[in-house]
Amino acid sequence: QVPLKESGPGLVKPSQTVSLRCTVSGVSITSNGFAWNWIRQPPGKGPEWMGLILYDGRTMYNPSLKNRTSISWDTSKNQFSLDLLSVTPEDTAVYYCARMSRSTLDAWGQGTQVTVSS
């Protein structure tokens, strides 16, 4: 089991940037073959894949969110991060980080609630 743990601000105001962090234990995020994902689930809706950062630092994004999303990492802390710009109440969701190995999401964090409200 690979523990992943999300952290974030919880409540943000519209038009602000929400920054989330995922701390990974038990395996290096630069280990060959892994992809580190951000996924969110708004209330009453299905999960939405937001993007990922590969073990070599390359990133991929959901086209619908690409203009507002940035994923980065801090390998010294074994963490990867999500910045979501110009948030609206529609960005209210539980945000998850997850590891992908061999095309399977095989490890998940517990999720962190982000609420966008003035």
Disulfide bonds with the S-S distance in Angstrom:
Cys22-Cys97 2.07
